[in-house]
Amino acid sequence: STVIKYKLILHRSRGKEIERREVIRETPYCVFVQDGQRERKENKSGAYEQWFDTWNEAYVFLLGRVQMEYDRAARDFSRCQLELESVKAMVNPETPHD
């Protein structure tokens, strides 16, 4: 008998998606899915894929991950903005001043 799981896929080009998938069986670290006539083993946790028991668990994980990326980008932007203003404020000491 199969079980429904949710596979979070983190694409570099196509964005992120949560797929509803049938799983044949699972271990603590792997799931087994039907791939045509064969059974294929997939790790539950990888760099670009994560498996979850519910869609909501996958969504909460994804939301937390994207929020962290956003927060990091906002900090980087603020730092770069300050650095840009600092560079713009530089004055050539060899230029005569009135």
C-alpha positions as CSV (number, residue, x, y, z in Angstrom):
1,S,0.0,0.0,0.0
2,T,1.2,3.5,-0.8
3,V,1.4,6.5,1.5
4,I,1.1,10.2,0.4
5,K,4.1,12.4,1.1
6,Y,5.1,15.9,-0.1
7,K,8.3,16.6,-1.9
8,L,9.7,20.1,-1.7
9,I,11.8,20.9,-4.7
10,L,14.1,23.9,-4.8
11,H,14.8,24.6,-8.4
12,R,17.5,27.2,-9.3
13,S,15.7,28.3,-12.5
14,R,12.0,27.4,-12.0
15,G,11.6,28.5,-8.3
16,K,10.2,26.3,-5.6
17,E,7.4,23.8,-5.6
18,I,5.7,21.2,-3.4
19,E,4.6,18.0,-5.1
20,R,2.1,15.5,-3.8
21,R,3.7,12.1,-4.3
22,E,2.9,8.4,-3.6
23,V,5.5,6.6,-1.6
24,I,5.8,2.8,-1.7
25,R,7.8,2.6,1.5
26,E,10.2,4.5,3.6
27,T,13.1,4.3,6.0
28,P,14.2,7.0,8.4
29,Y,16.4,8.5,5.7
30,C,14.9,7.4,2.3
31,V,11.6,7.1,0.4
32,F,10.9,4.7,-2.4
33,V,8.7,5.8,-5.3
34,Q,7.4,4.1,-8.4
35,D,9.3,5.1,-11.5
36,G,7.6,3.3,-14.4
37,Q,8.1,-0.4,-13.8
38,R,10.9,0.2,-11.3
39,E,11.2,1.4,-7.7
40,R,13.4,4.4,-7.2
41,K,15.1,5.4,-3.9
42,E,15.3,9.0,-2.9
43,N,16.9,10.6,0.1
44,K,14.5,12.4,2.4
45,S,16.8,15.3,2.8
46,G,19.1,16.7,0.1
47,A,20.4,20.1,-1.1
48,Y,17.5,20.6,-3.5
49,E,14.8,18.3,-2.2
50,Q,13.1,17.6,1.1
51,W,10.3,15.1,1.9
52,F,7.5,15.9,4.4
53,D,4.5,14.1,5.8
54,T,2.1,16.9,5.0
55,W,1.9,19.8,2.6
56,N,1.7,22.2,5.6
57,E,5.0,20.9,7.0
58,A,6.7,21.5,3.6
59,Y,5.2,25.0,3.3
60,V,6.3,26.0,6.9
61,F,9.8,24.7,6.2
62,L,9.9,26.6,2.8
63,L,8.5,29.8,4.3
64,G,11.2,29.8,7.0
65,R,13.9,29.2,4.5
66,V,12.8,31.9,2.2
67,Q,12.3,34.3,5.1
68,M,15.9,33.7,6.2
69,E,17.1,34.4,2.6
70,Y,15.1,37.6,2.6
71,D,16.4,38.7,5.9
72,R,20.0,38.0,4.8
73,A,19.5,39.9,1.6
74,A,18.0,42.9,3.5
75,R,21.0,43.0,5.8
76,D,23.3,42.8,2.8
77,F,21.4,45.5,1.0
78,S,21.6,47.8,4.1
79,R,25.3,47.2,4.5
80,C,25.9,47.9,0.7
81,Q,23.8,51.0,0.9
82,L,25.9,52.4,3.8
83,E,29.1,51.4,2.0
84,L,27.9,53.2,-1.2
85,E,27.1,56.4,0.7
86,S,30.5,56.2,2.4
87,V,32.3,55.9,-0.9
88,K,30.2,58.7,-2.5
89,A,31.2,60.9,0.5
90,M,35.0,60.4,-0.2
91,V,36.9,63.5,-1.1
92,N,40.2,63.6,-3.0
93,P,42.6,65.1,-0.5
94,E,44.7,66.5,-3.3
95,T,41.8,68.5,-4.8
96,P,42.0,72.2,-3.6
97,H,39.0,73.3,-1.5
98,D,37.6,76.8,-1.4
